[in-house]
């Protein structure tokens, strides 16, 4: 391409040379390094091994990773040793067997996985900890005019073309010299064969070979066939350099040179036959044609480049094969999430601000009234304040007491044992003095961002307040509902003072390291709960005085992030809001008091009122029960987790909790010491049907 169009740019040349092609194949991870190297002469490309995943036991679900291609210059034996070392040191888990099955048919390094392991996660860990992913440095340096220079792709190809021009020119000059020397000999032999009888007579009459040679040189010879070919090709076509002018064709006669005379004397007798005569003339004609072509190459730059092109095409046709190394357009960078297996984890935050995660399988179901397992090691003045179950790759919206929201991946919270306290949240989030997390809410951040990109800022706008307009209350509610429907889903929030607010979820799609304002708070108020809603649901608010109010979500208009909200529940002095739920048909409300008592109550027993009322009794609050500490929405077959201020955690089935009326005291949920109080109540979905079996599921906080 560069021969045909010398004006091609580097980027245009990359259409023909997309990148290096390594003999060991493998994969180039991203084009950025190639582009940089081709444009500047220096770059780094990331190489990855090629692998496939095979099923070992389809019934049991066991799988194995098979490495079929390695990055260039990676030693297979050393790779296997490195993987074995990582497994032995427990830096790489989930691998049960490692073996080399390579043979004459190709490479095959087999890595068998433990049942239930995710091959992609194991492979990502191998990329991160071994040379299955490695960096190949490109440094394009060549000697130009005797000095080393860094070249880009076009400079390199131009230097190669110049080199080929020089090589082909030198080769052509050499071939022309050899062809002329051979042609000169053939020319003399042809003259001799055309005068065979006089030549034989002259040789026979000569006393010695030297005299015969001298006689052949001095004798002018006739040869019409040779003269005709020489005149047609040019008198000097076969004339060697530095040949004396007295030799060759002169004045219609041919004078033999010493080299020609010597070749005639060395002719074998069989060359004197007529057939050999014709063959000699044919070879002579071929030499003349070859000489003519060589002269054209030397005299024409265009023809010279044609020869270079033809030779390159010949090499391609004889040795070219399909590309072995695959090039990925975008580099697949490894993030922390790529190294983490997806699993359900229990996320806990203590009252003192320590966070940690544990696999859900650590906890097993117990019967109501059991003593439970310690969920965390805590100091006397600390206790677990928040708990949920989320996937290890889920994004958690962390709502703080000061009305701000932060973003955190579940896997970014360190995993710790039951006895460990975890890591201070101030080391994970930029919390200010006196600020603490009040709610964790799992969301699909990527879906939120996609919607924000597609629908723009219109989703985040605040609805105009039309209370003073001429429209009726019903018309206003209908307008609010129609506008809200377009902006759904929402984050619906509530504060300890009874204020509520809903804001489009998309307003929280853009992360900021310093957090975002979710709700403007009055002095002394705190944010206590948040939930995802669709704009047409109902809201239930519970106070620590044992009261509950239920109203339509549409009674609250959509607001921007920094708005203060509206009154959701009127609270007597000294009481505060402790829980917010979104009721669902067929479910029940499970309430628990600080002394460990609780009950289930059908949602139908909770009447609907307008927003802003004092509510009705949800659970009797007296000296026996103490204040209400939690309310969750449950279904038969689900399970709940109870947390005390001394770190005790009990997991029990919902079906073991008595179903009672709204205005009742409840039954014992957890046995507490005299100085111990219940501080947390959470729901676990998808429980195991077999007691003691490992459980899976997601805890929903206020949904």
C-alpha positions in Angstrom: 0.0 0.0 0.0 2.8 2.4 0.8 4.5 1.6 -2.5 1.3 2.5 -4.3 0.5 5.6 -2.2 3.5 7.1 -0.4 1.2 9.7 1.2 -0.5 7.3 3.5 -0.7 8.3 7.2 0.2 6.1 10.1 -3.5 5.6 10.9 -4.3 4.6 7.3 -1.4 2.2 7.3 -2.9 0.5 10.4 -5.7 -0.7 8.3 -3.2 -3.0 6.7 -1.1 -3.7 9.7 -3.5 -3.9 12.7 -0.9 -5.0 15.2 1.8 -7.6 16.0 1.0 -11.2 15.3 2.9 -13.5 17.7 3.8 -17.1 16.9 2.2 -18.2 20.2 -1.0 -16.5 19.2 -2.9 -15.5 22.4 -4.8 -12.2 22.7 -3.8 -8.5 22.6 -5.9 -6.8 25.2 -6.8 -3.4 23.7 -5.5 -1.4 20.7 -4.4 1.7 22.6 -0.9 0.4 23.1 -0.6 -0.6 19.5 -1.7 2.8 18.3 0.7 4.5 20.7 3.6 2.4 19.5 2.8 2.8 15.8 2.4 6.6 16.2 5.4 7.3 18.4 7.7 4.2 18.1 7.2 3.2 21.7 4.3 1.5 23.5 3.1 -1.2 25.8 0.6 -3.9 24.7 -1.2 -6.2 27.2 -1.1 -9.8 26.3 -3.6 -12.4 27.6 -3.7 -16.2 27.4 -6.6 -17.8 25.5 -8.7 -20.1 27.5 -11.9 -22.0 27.4 -14.2 -23.3 30.1 -15.3 -27.0 30.0 -17.8 -28.9 32.1 -16.3 -31.8 34.0 -19.5 -32.9 35.6 -22.7 -31.4 34.2 -24.8 -32.9 37.0 -22.5 -31.8 39.8 -21.7 -28.5 38.2 -17.9 -28.8 38.3 -15.9 -27.0 35.6 -12.4 -26.6 34.5 -10.4 -23.8 32.8 -8.2 -24.9 29.8 -5.4 -22.7 28.7 -4.8 -23.2 25.0 -2.5 -20.2 24.0 0.1 -18.3 26.1 1.5 -14.8 25.7 4.7 -14.5 23.7 7.8 -15.7 25.6 5.9 -17.0 28.6 7.4 -20.3 29.7 4.6 -22.9 30.3 6.5 -24.9 33.0 7.2 -21.8 35.0 3.6 -20.7 34.7 2.3 -24.0 36.1 4.8 -23.7 39.0 3.6 -20.2 39.7 -0.1 -21.3 39.8 0.8 -24.2 42.1 2.7 -21.9 44.4 -0.2 -19.5 44.7 -2.6 -22.4 45.5 -0.3 -23.7 48.1 0.1 -20.3 49.7 -3.7 -19.9 49.6 -3.4 -16.7 47.6 -5.5 -18.4 44.9 -8.5 -20.4 46.1 -11.0 -22.6 44.2 -8.5 -24.7 42.3 -8.6 -28.5 43.0 -6.2 -29.8 40.4 -3.6 -28.5 37.9 -2.1 -30.6 35.1 -0.5 -30.3 31.7 -2.2 -32.2 28.9 -0.3 -30.6 26.0 0.6 -32.9 23.1 1.4 -32.8 19.4 -2.1 -31.4 18.7 -1.5 -28.3 20.8 -1.3 -26.7 24.2 -3.7 -27.7 26.9 -3.1 -26.7 30.5 -6.0 -27.8 32.6 -7.1 -26.1 35.8 -9.9 -27.9 37.6 -12.2 -25.9 39.8 -14.0 -26.6 43.0 -17.8 -27.1 42.7 -19.6 -23.8 42.7 -16.6 -21.6 41.7 -17.1 -19.0 39.0 -14.5 -19.7 36.2 -14.4 -16.0 35.2 -13.4 -14.9 38.7 -10.7 -17.6 39.0 -9.4 -16.6 35.6 -9.3 -12.9 36.5 -7.3 -13.7 39.6 -4.9 -15.7 37.4 -4.6 -12.7 35.1 -3.8 -10.5 38.1 -1.4 -12.8 39.9 0.4 -14.6 37.1 1.8 -13.9 33.6 -1.3 -15.2 32.0 -1.7 -11.5 31.4 1.6 -9.7 30.8 3.0 -6.6 29.2 4.9 -6.7 26.0 7.0 -3.5 25.4 7.4 -2.2 21.8 10.5 -0.1 21.0 10.9 0.5 17.3 14.6 1.4 16.8 16.6 1.1 13.6 20.0 2.3 12.3 19.3 5.1 9.9 22.5 6.5 8.2 24.5 4.7 10.8 22.7 6.2 13.8 20.0 4.6 15.9 16.5 6.3 15.6 13.1 5.6 17.1 10.6 5.2 14.2 6.9 5.3 13.9 5.1 2.8 11.6 5.4 4.9 8.5 9.1 5.8 9.1 9.8 2.1 9.6 8.1 1.0 6.4 9.8 3.8 4.4 13.1 2.7 5.8 12.3 -0.9 4.8 11.4 0.2 1.3 14.6 2.2 1.0 16.5 -0.9 2.2 14.7 -3.1 -0.4 15.5 -0.6 -3.1 19.2 -0.7 -2.2 19.2 -4.5 -1.9 17.4 -5.1 -5.2 19.6 -2.5 -7.0 22.8 -4.2 -5.8 21.5 -7.6 -6.6 20.5 -6.4 -10.1 24.0 -5.0 -10.7 25.5 -8.2 -9.6 23.2 -10.3 -11.8 23.8 -8.0 -14.7 27.6 -8.5 -14.4 27.2 -12.3 -14.1 24.8 -12.4 -17.1 27.1 -10.3 -19.3 30.0 -12.6 -18.4 28.0 -15.7 -19.3 26.6 -14.0 -22.4 30.1 -13.1 -23.5 31.2 -16.7 -23.3 28.1 -18.0 -25.0 28.6 -15.4 -27.7 32.1 -16.6 -28.4 31.0 -20.3 -28.4 28.2 -19.4 -30.8 30.7 -17.8 -33.2 32.9 -20.8 -33.0 30.1 -23.2 -33.7 29.0 -21.1 -36.7 32.6 -21.5 -38.0 33.2 -25.0 -36.7 35.3 -26.4 -39.6 37.7 -23.4 -39.8 38.0 -23.5 -36.0 38.8 -27.2 -35.9 41.4 -26.8 -38.7 43.0 -23.9 -36.9 43.2 -25.8 -33.6 44.6 -28.9 -35.3 47.2 -26.8 -37.1 48.4 -25.2 -33.9 51.4 -26.8 -32.2 50.3 -25.9 -28.7 47.0 -24.8 -26.9 48.5 -21.4 -26.3 49.2 -20.9 -30.0 45.7 -22.2 -30.8 44.2 -19.6 -28.4 46.3 -16.9 -29.9 45.2 -17.9 -33.4 41.6 -17.9 -32.4 41.9 -14.3 -30.9 43.7 -12.9 -34.0 41.3 -14.4 -36.6 38.2 -12.3 -37.6 35.2 -14.5 -37.7 31.9 -14.5 -39.7 28.6 -15.3 -37.8 25.5 -13.9 -39.3 23.2 -15.4 -36.6 25.3 -14.0 -33.8 25.8 -10.6 -35.5 22.0 -10.4 -36.0 21.2 -11.1 -32.3 24.0 -8.7 -31.1 22.8 -5.9 -33.3 19.2 -6.5 -32.2 20.1 -6.5 -28.5 22.8 -3.9 -28.7 26.4 -4.3 -29.4 27.3 -3.8 -25.8 24.6 -6.0 -24.3 26.9 -8.9 -23.4 30.0 -6.9 -23.2 31.7 -7.2 -19.8 33.0 -4.1 -18.1 36.6 -3.2 -18.9 36.7 -5.4 -22.0 39.3 -4.1 -24.5 37.5 -2.4 -27.5 39.5 -4.6 -30.0 37.3 -7.6 -29.0 33.8 -8.2 -30.0 31.8 -7.1 -33.1 33.9 -4.7 -35.2 33.4 -3.7 -38.8 31.0 -6.7 -39.5 33.5 -9.2 -38.1 33.7 -10.8 -34.7 37.0 -10.8 -32.7 37.2 -13.3 -29.9 38.5 -12.3 -26.5 41.0 -14.4 -24.5 38.1 -15.6 -22.2 36.1 -16.7 -25.2 39.0 -18.4 -26.9 39.8 -20.3 -23.7 36.1 -21.4 -23.5 36.2 -22.6 -27.1 39.3 -24.7 -26.4 37.5 -26.3 -23.4 34.4 -27.3 -25.4 33.5 -30.9 -25.3 33.0 -32.7 -28.6 29.3 -33.4 -27.9 28.7 -29.7 -27.9 29.5 -29.7 -31.6 26.3 -31.4 -32.6 23.6 -29.5 -34.3 21.1 -29.9 -31.4 23.7 -28.5 -28.9 24.2 -25.6 -31.3 20.6 -24.7 -31.2 20.5 -25.0 -27.4 23.5 -22.7 -27.1 21.8 -20.1 -29.3 18.6 -20.4 -27.2 20.5 -19.9 -24.0 22.3 -17.0 -25.5 19.0 -15.4 -26.5 17.7 -15.9 -22.9 20.8 -14.2 -21.5 20.2 -11.3 -23.9 16.6 -11.0 -22.7 17.7 -11.2 -19.0 20.2 -8.5 -19.5 17.6 -6.3 -21.1 15.3 -6.8 -18.1 18.1 -6.1 -15.6 19.0 -2.9 -17.5 15.3 -1.8 -17.4 15.2 -2.3 -13.6 18.3 -0.2 -13.2 17.2 2.5 -15.5 13.5 2.8 -14.2 12.5 3.6 -10.6 9.0 2.5 -11.4 10.1 -0.9 -12.6 12.4 -1.2 -9.6 9.4 -0.7 -7.2 7.3 -3.1 -9.3 10.0 -5.8 -8.7 10.0 -5.0 -4.9 6.2 -5.3 -4.9 6.2 -8.6 -6.9 8.7 -10.2 -4.5 6.7 -9.1 -1.4 3.6 -10.6 -3.0 5.4 -13.8 -3.7 6.5 -14.0 -0.1 3.0 -13.5 1.1 1.6 -16.2 -1.2 4.2 -18.7 -0.2 4.5 -18.0 3.5 1.4 -16.0 4.5 -1.1 -17.5 6.8 -4.1 -16.4 8.9 -3.6 -14.1 11.8 -3.0 -16.0 15.0 -3.1 -13.2 17.6 -6.5 -11.8 18.2 -6.8 -8.1 19.0 -9.5 -6.7 21.3 -10.6 -3.2 20.4 -11.0 -2.0 24.0 -8.7 -3.1 26.8 -10.4 -5.2 29.4 -9.0 -3.7 32.6 -9.2 -5.7 35.7 -11.0 -4.0 38.6 -11.3 -5.2 42.1 -14.8 -6.5 41.2 -13.3 -8.8 38.5 -11.4 -10.6 41.3 -14.4 -11.0 43.6 -16.7 -14.0 43.3 -20.4 -13.1 43.2 -22.1 -14.3 46.4 -24.6 -13.2 48.9 -23.1 -11.4 51.9 -24.3 -10.1 55.2 -23.3 -6.5 55.5 -23.3 -5.0 59.0 -22.6 -1.6 60.4 -22.2 -1.1 64.1 -23.5 1.8 66.2 -19.8 2.9 66.6 -19.4 3.1 62.8 -17.6 -0.2 62.0 -18.5 -2.0 58.8 -17.8 -5.5 57.6 -19.2 -8.3 55.4 -19.5 -12.1 55.9 -20.8 -14.8 53.6 -24.5 -15.5 54.2 -23.7 -19.2 54.6 -22.0 -18.5 57.9 -25.4 -18.1 59.5 -27.8 -21.0 59.9 -31.5 -20.9 60.7 -32.5 -21.4 64.4 -35.8 -21.8 66.2 -37.6 -18.9 67.8 -36.2 -18.1 71.2 -32.7 -19.4 70.4 -29.6 -17.7 71.8 -28.1 -17.1 68.4 -24.5 -16.5 67.2 -22.5 -13.4 67.8 -22.5 -11.4 64.6 -19.6 -9.3 65.5 -17.0 -8.6 68.2 -17.9 -5.3 69.8 -16.9 -3.1 72.7 -19.3 -2.7 75.6 -20.6 0.6 74.3 -21.1 -0.6 70.7 -23.7 -2.7 69.0 -24.9 -3.6 65.4 -27.1 -0.8 64.1 -27.7 -1.9 60.4 -27.7 -5.2 58.6 -28.7 -6.3 55.1 -27.9 -9.1 52.7 -26.6 -8.1 49.3 -24.7 -9.5 46.4 -20.9 -8.9 46.6 -21.1 -6.8 43.4 -24.1 -4.7 44.3 -23.8 -0.9 44.7 -24.9 0.3 48.1 -26.4 3.8 48.4 -25.3 4.8 51.9 -27.6 7.4 53.4 -26.2 9.4 56.3 -27.7 11.0 59.3 -27.0 14.4 57.7 -29.1 13.8 54.7 -26.2 12.9 52.3 -25.8 9.8 50.2 -22.5 7.9 49.4 -21.8 5.0 47.0 -20.0 1.8 48.0 -19.7 -1.6 46.4 -20.4 -4.5 48.7 -16.9 -6.0 48.0 -15.3 -2.7 49.0 -16.4 -3.4 52.6 -13.8 -5.8 54.0 -14.7 -9.3 54.9 -14.1 -10.2 58.5 -14.9 -13.0 61.0 -17.7 -12.9 63.5 -15.4 -11.9 66.2 -13.9 -9.0 64.2 -15.2 -5.5 64.5 -14.6 -4.6 60.9 -13.3 -1.4 59.4 -14.3 2.1 60.5 -16.7 3.7 58.0 -14.7 6.9 58.1 -11.9 4.9 56.3 -14.3 3.9 53.6 -16.5 7.0 53.2 -15.7 10.8 53.7 -18.0 11.2 56.7 -17.8 14.5 58.6 -17.7 14.8 62.4 -20.9 13.5 64.0 -22.2 12.0 60.7 -23.1 8.3 60.6 -24.9 5.9 58.2 -28.6 5.4 58.9 -29.7 3.4 55.8 -28.1 1.1 53.2 -30.0 0.6 50.0 -28.8 -1.8 47.2 -29.3 -0.4 43.7 -28.4 -1.2 40.1 -26.1 1.7 39.4 -25.4 0.9 35.8 -29.1 0.8 34.9 -29.5 4.2 36.7 -26.7 5.7 34.7 -28.0 4.3 31.4 -31.4 5.9 32.0 -29.8 9.2 33.0 -27.9 9.2 29.8 -30.9 8.3 27.7 -33.5 10.6 29.3 -31.4 13.5 30.6 -32.0 16.0 33.4 -35.7 16.1 32.9 -36.0 13.1 35.2 -34.3 15.1 38.0 -36.4 18.3 37.8 -38.7 19.3 40.6 -42.5 19.6 40.0 -43.9 23.1 40.2 -46.0 23.7 43.3 -49.5 24.6 42.1 -51.3 24.8 45.5 -52.2 28.5 44.9 -53.5 28.0 41.3 -57.1 27.8 40.2 -57.1 24.0 39.8 -59.0 21.8 42.2 -57.3 19.5 44.7 -58.3 16.4 42.6 -56.8 18.0 39.5 -53.6 18.9 41.3 -53.3 15.3 42.6 -53.9 13.9 39.1 -51.2 16.3 37.6 -48.7 15.3 40.3 -49.4 11.6 39.7 -49.0 11.9 35.9 -45.7 13.9 36.3 -44.4 11.4 38.9 -45.1 8.4 36.7 -42.7 9.7 34.1 -40.0 10.2 36.7 -40.3 6.9 38.5 -38.7 5.1 40.2 -37.9 7.3 43.2 -36.0 7.3 46.4 -38.5 7.9 49.2 -37.0 9.1 52.4 -38.1 9.8 55.9 -36.6 11.6 58.9 -36.8 11.1 62.7 -39.0 14.2 63.0 -41.6 12.7 60.6 -40.6 14.5 57.4 -40.8 12.6 54.1 -39.6 13.3 50.6 -39.3 11.5 47.3 -36.7 12.2 44.6 -36.2 10.5 41.2 -33.7 7.7 41.6 -31.8 8.8 38.6 -30.8 11.9 40.5 -28.4 9.7 42.5 -26.8 8.0 39.4 -23.7 10.2 39.3 -21.1 9.3 42.0 -19.2 12.0 43.8 -16.3 11.1 46.1 -17.5 13.6 48.6 -21.2 12.4 48.5 -24.4 14.1 47.4 -27.1 16.0 49.3 -30.1 13.7 49.4 -32.3 15.8 51.8 -32.0 19.2 53.4 -32.6 18.7 57.1 -33.9 20.9 59.8 -31.6 21.5 62.8 -31.6 18.5 65.1 -33.3 16.2 62.5 -31.8 13.1 61.0 -32.5 10.9 58.0 -33.7 7.4 59.2 -34.8 5.5 56.1 -35.0 5.4 52.4 -36.7 3.0 49.9 -37.1 2.7 46.1 -40.7 3.3 45.0 -42.6 3.6 41.7 -44.7 6.7 42.6 -48.0 4.8 43.0 -47.4 2.9 46.2 -48.4 3.3 49.8 -46.2 4.4 52.7 -46.3 3.2 56.2 -44.4 5.1 58.9 -43.8 3.6 62.4 -42.8 5.6 65.5 -41.0 4.4 68.6 -44.2 5.1 70.5 -45.8 2.1 68.8 -47.9 4.1 66.3 -48.2 3.7 62.6 -49.6 5.9 59.8 -50.4 4.7 56.3 -50.9 7.0 53.2 -50.6 7.1 49.5 -47.2 7.9 48.0 -48.9 10.3 45.5 -49.7 12.5 48.5 -46.0 13.5 48.3 -44.9 15.4 45.2 -41.6 14.7 43.5 -38.8 17.0 44.7 -35.2 17.8 43.9 -32.3 16.4 45.9 -31.8 19.5 48.1 -35.5 20.0 49.0 -36.6 19.7 52.6 -39.6 17.5 52.1 -43.1 17.6 53.7 -44.7 16.2 56.9 -45.3 12.5 56.8 -46.4 11.8 60.4 -47.2 14.1 63.3 -45.2 13.0 66.4 -45.8 13.7 70.0 -43.0 15.4 71.8 -40.2 13.0 72.7 -41.1 10.4 70.1 -39.4 9.8 66.8 -39.9 7.8 63.6 -38.1 4.5 63.5 -39.2 2.7 60.4 -40.7 3.2 56.9 -42.3 0.4 54.9 -43.9 0.0 51.4 -46.9 -2.4 52.0 -47.5 -5.2 49.6 -50.7 -7.2 49.2 -50.8 -10.5 51.1 -47.9 -9.7 53.3 -47.8 -9.0 57.1 -46.0 -6.5 59.3 -43.7 -8.0 61.9 -43.0 -5.6 64.7 -40.4 -6.0 67.6 -39.9 -4.1 70.8 -36.7 -3.3 72.6 -37.4 -6.0 75.3 -37.4 -8.8 72.6 -41.1 -9.1 72.0 -42.8 -9.1 68.7 -45.7 -10.3 66.5 -47.1 -10.5 63.0 -50.1 -8.4 62.0 -52.0 -8.5 58.7 -51.5 -5.3 56.6 -55.3 -5.1 56.2 -55.6 -4.2 59.9 -53.7 -0.9 59.3 -56.2 1.7 58.0 -55.2 4.3 55.4 -55.1 8.0 56.4 -54.0 11.2 54.9 -50.4 12.1 55.1 -49.4 14.1 58.2 -51.6 12.3 60.8 -50.6 10.8 64.2 -51.5 7.3 63.2 -52.9 4.3 65.1 -51.4 1.7 67.4 -49.2 -0.8 65.7 -47.9 -2.6 68.8 -48.6 -1.9 72.5 -45.7 0.1 74.0 -45.6 -0.4 77.7 -43.2 -1.3 80.5 -43.1 -5.0 79.5 -42.4 -4.3 75.8 -40.5 -1.1 75.9 -40.4 1.1 72.9 -40.9 -0.2 69.3 -37.5 -0.7 67.7 -38.4 -2.1 64.3 -41.1 -3.1 61.8 -40.5 -5.2 58.7 -42.8 -6.6 56.0 -42.8 -10.4 55.8 -44.3 -13.5 54.1 -44.8 -17.0 55.4 -41.6 -19.0 54.8 -39.3 -16.1 55.1 -36.9 -15.4 57.9 -35.8 -12.5 60.1 -32.6 -11.5 61.8 -32.7 -9.9 65.3 -29.7 -7.9 66.7 -29.1 -6.9 70.2 -27.0 -4.0 71.5 -24.5 -6.6 72.8 -23.9 -8.1 69.4 -26.1 -11.2 69.7 -27.8 -12.2 66.4 -30.7 -14.6 66.0 -32.1 -15.8 62.7 -35.6 -17.3 63.0 -38.4 -18.2 60.7 -41.3 -15.9 60.3 -43.8 -18.7 60.6 -42.6 -19.3 64.2 -43.7 -15.7 65.2 -47.4 -15.5 66.4 -49.9 -13.7 64.2 -51.8 -11.2 66.4 -54.0 -8.2 66.1 -52.7 -4.6 65.8 -53.4 -3.5 69.4 -51.5 -6.4 71.2 -48.2 -6.9 73.0 -46.6 -9.8 71.1 -44.6 -12.9 72.1 -40.9 -13.5 72.9 -38.6 -13.3 69.8 -35.2 -13.4 71.4 -34.0 -14.0 75.0 -32.3 -11.0 76.3 -30.2 -10.4 79.4 -31.5 -7.9 81.9 -29.1 -5.3 80.7 -29.5 -6.2 77.0 -31.9 -4.5 74.4 -33.0 -5.4 70.9 -31.8 -2.7 68.5 -32.3 -4.2 65.0 -34.9 -6.2 63.1 -34.2 -7.2 59.5 -35.8 -9.6 56.9 -34.0 -12.3 54.9 -35.6 -13.4 51.6 -35.6 -16.9 50.0 -34.9 -19.0 53.2 -33.9 -22.6 53.1 -36.6 -25.1 53.7 -34.2 -27.4 55.7 -33.2 -26.3 59.1 -29.5 -25.8 59.5 -28.9 -25.7 55.7 -26.9 -22.8 54.2 -29.2 -20.0 53.2 -29.3 -17.6 50.3 -31.2 -14.4 49.7 -31.2 -10.7 49.9 -32.3 -8.6 52.9 -34.6 -5.8 51.9 -34.3 -2.7 54.0 -37.6 -0.9 54.1 -39.0 -2.3 50.8 
